[in-house]
Amino acid sequence: MAMLLGPESPWRGGKKRSRNRNIVTRIRHSQIAGRGFSRGTQLPESLLQERDKRAKWHGIPVLLQELYESSHLNSDYTRTHIVLKELSSLLSMEAMSFVTEDRKTAQESTFPNTYTFDLFGGVDLLVELLMRPSLTTLQKPKMNDDLVKDCLSVLYNCCICTEGVTKSLASRDDFVLFLFTFMTNKKTFLQTATLIEDILGVKKEMIQLEWIPNLSGLVQSFDQQQLANFCRILSVTISEPDVGNDDKHTLLAKNAQQKRNTSPSRAEVNQVTLLNIPGFIERLCKLATRKVSEATGTSNFLQELEEWYTWLDNTLVLDALMQIATDEAEHSSTESSDESTLATIPLRHRLPQSMKIVHEIMYKVEVLYVLCVLLMGRQRNQVHKMLAEFRLIPGLNNLFEKLIWRKYTTSNHVVHGQNENCDCSPEISFKIQFLRLLQSFSDHHENKYLLLNAQELNELSAISLKANIPEVEALVNTDRSLVCDGKKGLLTRLLTVMKREPPDSSFRFWQARAVESFLRGATSYADQMFLLKRGLLEHILFCIIDSGCKSRDVLQSYFDLLGELMKFNIDAFKRFNKYVNTEEKFQVFLTQINSSLVDSNMLVRCIVLSLDRFESQTEDVKVVEVLSECCLLSYMARVENRLSFLFRLVNIINVQTLTQENVSCLNTSLVVLMLARRRGKLPFYLNALREKEYAEKYPGCLLNNFHNLLRFWQHHYLNKDKDSTCLENSSCIPFSFWKETVSVLLGEDRTCPCAIISYIDEPYMELDRDLLGPHG
């Protein structure tokens, strides 16, 4: 024990601290074996006190010894609780300082009390105390709820101050699963949920929900507030681990990973487990769509706020609640929601109601996230069917102006980037999560028409009738009892607020993505005209050309949306020409496109595809007129401009840098060449690539790179039905023609005028190098 009595504090110096921890570990093992915690600390009290003062332990080792001795099997835990409260007061101040400093990187020297508590076995002792009911049947007095809550609270304080504690607890599957048993008790639910969430956040291997004893019964026992909080835990267990921002994002790495993992991931297994819980999705839909007035009473709400405050980690949320409450007081005269009657109530009585609104928003963020993840999973169709049946979309539509996009918050939010993990206010997080849900719900799914009301569905039918084209099957099959109510559907409401956003608002990115998802899939003329009639094209062009928007993310989302809106639609190109009515505007538009082809290539693809179709419809007078007048179509009709785009598209990507973000550049270059092949011009384009190489004094560079890209394309797409269907639907080119064109381009006959190999001189050939490595 000499080391414990040395002149240095045990949290200074690596080797000494390590040896100290080994000594304490032996003390803990003897304690668990029943030989007593005091056996390792049988030191003269005066000597221990002297060491305590010099090391500034604040009496923690002595308190831990007393905690152990007072918590024997036959104890009534009265003294145990008193000692624990004393220890808690020593630790909570450090936890408070950690939270108020925005959770900076924790260091042991910064939080000496927490470190000392853990060093002398405090964390292990509390774990043993909590788990004792599962380890022995001899325990007679039962720990009361308040003691359990304080044990959980101290453990959580240790976790937020010392990451090593969290990781240590996360490594104990038995403890993690045992924690879920405390969630059956409403008094200990909140503390348990918060501790579990923190532990799962650092756990190396995701737990499987089916391991939790009686999960179905546990979830069904939750009230709505508990279920919403439980969603915070679920979000960790059903989301695929973040792969980070390095080369793991590349398609090469993803393909290799998929080869290794042929069976469903734990996240996918957990999603299935949740869907098998009776009534689970229905309850989430009710939570997502309930009005604030339907939530629990103010007294329960304030009680839970007090719990959160005690829990420390959410003090920043309380600051946000108070700020929004103040903002609401300032805007009470213009409030138009359910809470409009608050204007006549004194502020001191209105604060809880204001907090209650944000509290409900915080719940809904978690619920919408879980629903969004499930919508993107392998059981997507099953989830879609349930969300439609339980009227999620009509419910969200009814909340749109009253809660989701309350008028007084539309102009004063902080602008954030598109990173969904940013530290946003609850209201900003709620809006973004809502928009992500709409995007997932509409994307390539026939249920997208549930975003409209009955009158708007009739409008779509009328557009098809006037154009003398058949209604799309999905529209005909839409169950009108499940669509939106009221004067406007959810899509129309979204368009309205979209036009009001500041130019660089991050909401613009998510709004554009949500609207674009409604258009994605097989091109629908009626869908496009529905949006064109509401001024969407002019709004997008204003944002790109006239608003001064500098955000690449927002511009990319608008380029993609514009492409879907204009594709094959002669009326859209006519409207474009009417808005872009000067050479100056057109040059600004081209500059925006050319500034980043990775961002704008989907729009380039749309223009190329549309031009090709219009050129085959010369018997139509309107088409001929627009072809001759539209500056955009005239620009793309010039072969030198198409070749310029092709050169750059091939040059800005290679196999090693392909990601989900930029693989569209490869597909756009393929579209250009497929259309050229249809017209017998493929050799001309390949020869132009060769001439470009020689002009740039890099012979073989472009064509070798393109050859390798196409080999990867075969490997990536030929085994993926969903991706190949998307290519076919978006281009209206049969996937068989995609495959055929790639095969022709990769032909090995040097005499074939359509094979890339014919245009690479022997000295510059790199085709024998397997750039795909083990993935190819």
N, C-alpha and C positions, 0 to 999 in steps of 0.2 A: 504493500500500500504506500510505499515511500513516494512513488511517482505522483500520487494524488496530493502529497503534501509538499511538493516542490514549489519553488518561488514563482513559477509561471502559471498564468491562468490556463485552464485546460482547453480553451478555444483558440489559443495562440500556438502556432507551430504544428506542422503536419505530423511528425513522428511521435512526439509526446502525446498529441491528441489521440493518435491511433492507439497507442499503448493504453492510455486512459480508458478508451472505449472498450478495449479488450477486457480490462479489469471489470468495468461496469457490466459488460456482457456476462462475465462469469458470475457476478453478483446476481444478475437477473436469472440466470439458469438455476442457481441454487435456490432462489426465491420460488420459482415455478415448481422446483422439485420438492418444495415443502420445508427446506432447511432454513427459511427465513431471510428476509431482506436485510435484517440487522447484522447478520453474520459477516457480511462484507464491510460493514461500517462500524464495527465495534472499536471505536476510537474514543479517547478521552474527550469529553464534551468541550473542555477548554481548548484543546488542540484543534478540534474540528471547527470551533467558532473562530479561532485565530486564522485558520486557513480560509474559512468562509469570508472573513473580512478582507483578507489580502486578495483573494480571487474574485471578490464581489459576486458571490453566489446568491446573495440575498436570502440565505436560509433554505434554498430550494432542496438540497440533499436531505436536510433534516426533515423537512415537510414531506418529502417523498417516503422517507423511512416511516414517518408517522402514518402516512396514507396507507402504506402496505400493512402495517401492524393493525390498523383499525378496520381493515377490510377482509378479515378472516371469514371463513365459511359461515360461522354462526353469528356474525356481526349484524347489528340492525342498521348499520351504515350511517348512523346519526353523526358520529365523529368524522367518519370518512367524508361526508358531504361538507362539513365545516372546513376541513383541511383543503379539500378540493377547491372550495370557493376562494380560500386564501391564495392558493397557487394560481387560480384563474385570474385573480386581480393583478398578479405579477406579470402574467403573460399577455393579458388583453391589451395593456398599454402599448406593447410592442406591435401587436397585430393592428391596433388602431393607427399607429404611426406609419406602418407599412401601407395600409389602405389609403390613407390621406396623402401619401407621397406617390400615388398612382402606381402602386405595386412595382417599385423598382426592383432590380435584381437583388435577391436576398443574399446576404453574406452573414456568416456566423458571428463575426465581430459586431455586426449591426444590431443583432438580436441576441445578446448574451443570455438572457433569461430563458428564452425558448431553447437555445442550444444546450444550456445546463440541464434543463428539464429532460431533454432527450438523452443527453450524455449519461445521466444517472438513472436511466431506465424508465422515465415517467411515461413515455409513449407506450412502451411494451406493457407497463403495469395497467394502464387504462384499457388497452386492447384485451388483456386477460380478464379484467373486471367485467367488461361488456360481454365477452364471450363465455363467461363462466356458466351461465345457464345451459349452454350447449355442450359444455365439457364435463359437467358433473350433475348428478341427480341428488347430491347431498345438501345442496344449498337450501336453507329453510327460509330465512327472511329474503324477500324479493326486493331488488333495487327499485326505488320509486322513480316515477317519470322525471321528476326534477333532477335527480342525480344522473340519470341517463342523459338528459339534455345537457347537463354541465360537462359530463365526460365527452360527449360529442363536440361540444363547443370548444373545449380545450384542445382536443385533437385537431379541429379545424384551424384554430389559431396557430398551432404548430405547423400545419401544412402550408398556410399562406406565408409564413415567415421563413420556413426552411424546406426547400424543395426535396431534400433528402428524405424527410419524414414522409412526404406524399409518395415518393417512389417506393419507400420501404413498405408502406401500407398497401400500395398497389400490387406488390409482389406476393401478397398473401391472399390467394383466391378464397380461402376459407373465411377470412375476415370480411372481404368485400361482399361475398354472397350472404354472410350472416347479417351484415348491415341492413339488408333489405327487410329483415324481419321487424326492424324498428319502424318501418313505414306503415305497418298495420295500425299503429297507435297515432292518432291525430296530434297528440301532444308532442311527440318526438319526430313527427314526419318532416318538418321543415329543416331541422338541423341535420337529420339523416340524409335527406335529398341533397343538401348543399355539400356535405362531406363526400358523398358518393360521386357527385359530379366532378369535384376536384380530383378525387383519386382516379377516376376513369380517364380524366384528361391526360394523365401521364402514364397510364398503364400501357406496357409494350404490346401485349396481346389483348385484343378486344374480348370481353366476356361474351358468352352466349346466353341470351335471355332465357333459353329453355333450362338453363342450370338453376335459375332462381326458383326456390321452392314455391309451388302453387302460384305461379305468376298470374294466371288467368283470374284466380280468386282475389289476389292482391289488387290487380288493376280494377276489377269490378267493385271492390270495396271503397275505392277512392271517390271522394266528392269531386265536383268539377274543378275547384281550386287545386286540389291535390293532383288531379290528373294533368292540369296545365303545368304544374311544377315538375311532375314526373317526366313531361316531355323534354325538359332540359337534359335529363339523364338519357332518355331514349335517343336524342339527337346524336349523342356520342356513339351509341351502339349500332346505329343503322347507317351511318355515313362511312364511306370508304376513307381510309386514312389519307391525309394530305400528302401528296408526293413531293411537295416543295417546288422550288422554282429553278431547279437545275435540269440536267439532261434527262432526268426521269420523265419529263414532260414530252420528250420526243416520241414519235410514233414507233420508232425502232424499239425503244425501251419498253413501251406499252405492249407491243406485239410479243416481245420476248417474255414479258411478265404473264401475259395471257396463255402463252404456251406452257409455262410452268404451272399455272394455276388453272387446271381444267375443271375442278369442282367449284361449286358456289362459295363465295367468300363468307366470312362470319357475318359481315354486315348484311349480305343477302339472306342468309339463314335467319338472322334476327328480324328482318322485314317480314318474312313468311310467318314467323312465330307471332308477331304482332297482329297480322291480318287474321290469324286463326283465333284470336281472342274475341268471343261473342260481344257485339255491340261497340267494339273499340272505335272503329272509324265513324260510326254514327255519333258517338259522344264527342269526338274531335270536331266533327262538323257543327254540332250544336255549340261547342265552345267558341269556334271560330266566328260564328254568325250571331251569337247572342248580343243583345243591346246592353249598354252599361247599366240601364235601369233594371235589367234582369239579373245582375250579378248579386253577390251576397251583400248583406246589410253593412252599414258604415261601421258598426261596432266590431264586427268580425274583421273587417278590412283594417281598421286601426290596430286591432290586436296583432294581426299578421305583420303590419308595418313595424310594430314594436319588436316583433321577432326578428325581422330583417335588420333592424337597427342594431339589436344585440349581436347579430351575426356578423357585423362589421364590414363584411365584404361588399355590402350593398349601400354603404353610406353615400357613395357618389350618386346612386340612383335616387336616394332621398333628396339630394341637392337638386337633381333634375326635376323631381316631382314638385318641389317648392317653387322652382323657377317657372315651371309651366303653370302652376297655380297663380303665381303673380301675373304672368302674361294673360291668363284668362280673365283676371280681374280687370286688366287694362282694356280688354277687348269685349267685355261683357255686353256692351251696348249693341254690338254687331253679331253676337252669337245667334246661330239659327238652328242649333241642334236640339236634341232632347233636353239639354241642360239650359235652354233659354230662360227658364223661370228662375235661374240662379241670380239673375241681375237684381232681383228685389230682395235677396237674402244677404245679410251682413257677411263681410269677407271671412270673419272668424268661423262662420258656419259653412262657408263654401269651400274652404281649403280641403277638407276631407273628400268632398265630391270631386274636386279637381284632381286630387291624388288618385281617387278611385278610377277616374277615366284612364290615367296613365298606367295604373296598375292593371287594368283590363287590357290595355295595349300590350303591356309586357307579357301577359299570358298569351295573347293571340300571336305574338312573334314566335313563341316556342311551338305553338300548335301548327301554325302555317308552315314552319320549317319542316316539321315531321311529315306533314301531308305532301310537301314539295318533294322531299326525298323519296317517299313512297311512290309518287307519281313518276319519278324518273327510274324506278327500279324494274326488275324483271317481271313483276306482277302488275305492270302498268294498267293493262286492260281491266283487271279485276278491281283495282283501286278506282279507275275512271268510272266504272259502272256504279260503284258504291257512292262516290262523290256526287254523281248525277242524281242517284236515287234519294240521297239525303239532302238534296237541294243546297249544296254548298254555294254555288255561283249566285242564285237568286238571293241567298242570305247575305253574301258579301255586297251585292248590288244595293240592298236596302241599307247597308251600313256606310256606303261609300262617302256620301256628303256629311253624314252625321258623326262619323268617327275616323274613317280611313283617310279622307282628304278634307279634314275640317277647314273651313274657309280661312280662319285666322292664322293657320299655320303654313299656308301655301307659300308665303313670300319671305318668311324669316328663318328658314332652316339654314344650317351650316352646310356648305357644299363639300361633299366627300367624293373620293374616287370610287370606282366600281367595286373595290375590294369588299366582299361581303363580310369580312372579319373586322372591318374598321370599328373603332370605338365610337359608335354613333349614339345619339340620344335615342330613347325608346321610340319616339314618333318617327324618326328617320329610318330606324331599323324596321319598323312595322311597314312603312310604305314600300321599302325595297323588298321585303319578304313577300308582301302582297303581290308586287309586280313579278317577282320570280315565280310565284305560284301560277299566275295567269299565263306566263310564258310556258311553263311546263304543261299546263292544262290544255292549251290550244295547239301546241306543236304537233303537227302531223296526226291529228286525231279528229274524228268526225264530231265529237262532243263540243267542238269549238263554237258551234252555233248556239249553245246554251248561253253564251255571252250576250245574246241579243234578246229583245222582247218580241212578242207576237207581231206587233206592227212592223218591226224592222225585218222580221223573217218574210212578211208579206212584201216588203219593199224589194228584197232580194229576188223573190219570185217574179215580181213585176219587171225588174231589170232584165232577167233572163227572157221573159216573154217578149219584151220590146225588141231585144236583140235577136229574137228568133233562134235561141239556143236552148237546149234542154236544161232543166234545173239539175244541179249536182245531186247525186244520190244521198249524200250525207244530209243535205238540207231537207230533202223529202222525208227522210227517215227520222228526223229530229222529233222527239216527244215534246209537244208544246206545253204539256203540263209541268215540264221541268225547266222552262226557260225563265228569263228575268221578268219581274213584274214592273209596273210603273211606266212613266212616260219615256224613260231612256233605259237602254240596256247597259251592261257594264262596259262594253267596248266603246260605246258612244260617250259615256261619262269619262272614260280614260282619255279619249281624244280631246275632250274639252279642257281638262287640266293640263294635258301635254302642251297645248298651245300657250299656256300661261307661264310656263317655267322659264326662269332666267336662262340665257344662252348656254352657260357652262354648268348648269345644274346637273349633278350626277343622276337625278331622277330621269332626265332626258334619256340617258343610256338605257335604263331599265324599262322605261315607257316604250321606247322604240323597239326594244327586243320583244316586249309583250305583244305589241301590235303586229310586228313582223311575223311572229309565230302563228298568228291568225291567218296570214296569207301563205305560209309555207306549205309545201306539198304540191299536189297537182294544181296548176294555175287555174283560178276561177275568175272569169271576167266579171261576174256579178259581185263577188267579194271586192274586187279592185274598184269597181264603179261605186259601190256603197261608200268606200273610203274617199274616193276622189270627189264625190259630191259633197263631202264634208270638209273640203279644203285641205286635205292632208298633204297633197303633192306641193302645193304652194307653201305650206308651212315648212316642209322639209327643205325646199329650195331656199327659203328665206334663211333658215338656220345655217345651211352650207355656204351660201353666197353673201348674205347681207348682215348676219347677226354678229360677226366677229368671233364666232365660236372657235376656240383654240384646242379644246379637248379632243385628243385623238380617239379616245373611247367613244365619245358622243358622236363624232363625225363618222366613225366606222359603223356604228349602229344605224345612223341615218342613211349612209350609202347602201347598207344591206336592205333596209326597209324600202328605199327608193327603187332598188332593183326588183324586189318582189312586187311593188306597186305598179311598175311600168311594164314588166315583162309581157311581151306579145300584145300589149294594149295600145292600139293606135290612138285612142282618145287621150291617153296619158302623155304620149309624145307630143300631141297637139297642144295640150295644156303646158307642157314643158317649154315648148317654143314660144308660147304666149308670155310666160313669165320671164324666160331668159331672152329678152327682146333687144339686147344690145350686144355688140362684140365684146365690150368691156365685161359684162356679166358672164358671158360664155367663157372668156379667158380666166376669170376668177374660178369658175366651176372646174375647168380643166386643170388649173393649178392645184386645186384641192384634191382632185383625183390623182394627179401625178405625184403629189407630195408623199404618198404612201400607197403603193399598189397592194400591199398586204391588206390594207384597210378597205380599199375601193374595188378590188378585183371582182367581187360578186356583181357589182354594178356594171363593170366592163363586160362581164359574161352576159348579163341581161341585154345590154345594147347589141352585142354581137349576135345573140340568138334571135332577138326581135328583128334586127335588120335582115337576117337570113330569111325569116318567115315572111316579112313584108315584101321582100323582093320576089317572092313566089305568088304574091296576090295582086299582080298588076292589073287584073281585070276590075278591081275595086277602085272606084274613082277617088274616094276619101283617102285610101292608102297611098295612091299615086300622088295626091296633093301633098300629104304630110311628108312623104319621102322626098319630094322636091323642095319643100320649104323648111323642114326641121334641121336646124344647125347641127344637132347632136348626131342624127342619122347620117347626114352628109359627111360629117367628120369621120365617122367610123366606116363609111363606104369606101374611103380612100385606102387602098391596100397598104400604102406606106405607113399609115397610122396603126393599122391592125398588126403589121409586122413589128412596129416599134413596141407595142404592148407585149407581143409574143417574146421578143428578145429579153425584155426586162423581167417578165414573169418566169422565164426559164432560168434567168441569171441570179435571181434573189433567193433561191432555195437550193438545197441539196439534200441528199438522203439523211445525212447526220443531223440536219437542223429542222427536218420536217416535224411540225406539231399539228395539233388539231386546229390551231389558229391559221397556219399558213399553207396547209395542204390544199386549200381551195385555189391557190395560185397554180398548182400543178393541174388541177381539174379545169381551170379556166383556159390554160394553154392547150389542153387536150381538146376543149370545145372548139377553139379556133382551128385546130388542125383537122378535127372531124368534119367540120363544115367545109373546109378546103378539100378534103378527100371526096366528099359528096359531089363536089363540082369539078373533080379531076385536077385540082390545083395543088395537091399535096407535094409533089416534087418541087414545084416552084417555091413553096414555103421552106422546105428543107434546104434547098440550095441557097435561099436567102440567109438562113441561119449560118450556113458554111461561109458565105461571103462576109457576113458580119464578123465572124471569128477572124478571118484573115485581115479584114480592115482594122480590127482592134489588135492585130498581131498576137492573137492567142488561138492558133489553129487547134481544133479538136476540143477546146474547152467547153463551149456551150453544148455541143452534140454528145460528148462523152457524159457530161452531167445529166443531160436529158435522158440518155439511154439508161443510166443508173436509176433515175427517178421513175422511169416507166417499169423497170424490173421490180422496184419496190411497190409500185402501184398494183401490179399483178398480185404480188404476195399479200398486199393489204386488203384489196377489195374483193378478190375472187372468192374469199371464204366468208364474206360478211353480207348477209342478205339485206339487213337493214340499211347499211351504207349504200349498197348498190341500188336499192329501191329509191333512196333519196336522190341519187344522181339522176336516175331515169325520170322521176317525177319533176324535178326542178328544171331539167333541160328539154323535156319532151323528146329525148333521143333514146331509143331502146338500149338497154344495157348491153344487149348482144352486139350492138354497133360500137359501143365503147370498147368492149373486149376485143372485138375484131380489129379495130383501128390500132390498139396497142400492140396486138400480135403482129400486124403488118409492119409497124414501125420498128419492132424488135426483131424482124426477120434477119436471118443469117446469110441470105443470098446477096452478095455484093453487087450483083447485076440488077437487083430489083430497085427501080427508081423511087419506091415508097419506103425503103428500109433505111434507117438512120446510118447503118454501117456503110452504106454506099457513098456517104458524104464525108467520111472521116478518112484521111489519107493514112496509109499504113504506119508511118513513123509516129503518128500522134494517137494511135489507138490505145485505149486503156481498158478495153472491154474484158480482158482476161482477169483484171483485178476484181476480186469479190468484195465490193464495197459494202455489201449487205452483211458481211461476216457470217456468223452462225445463224443470223435471222433470215437470210435470203433463200 
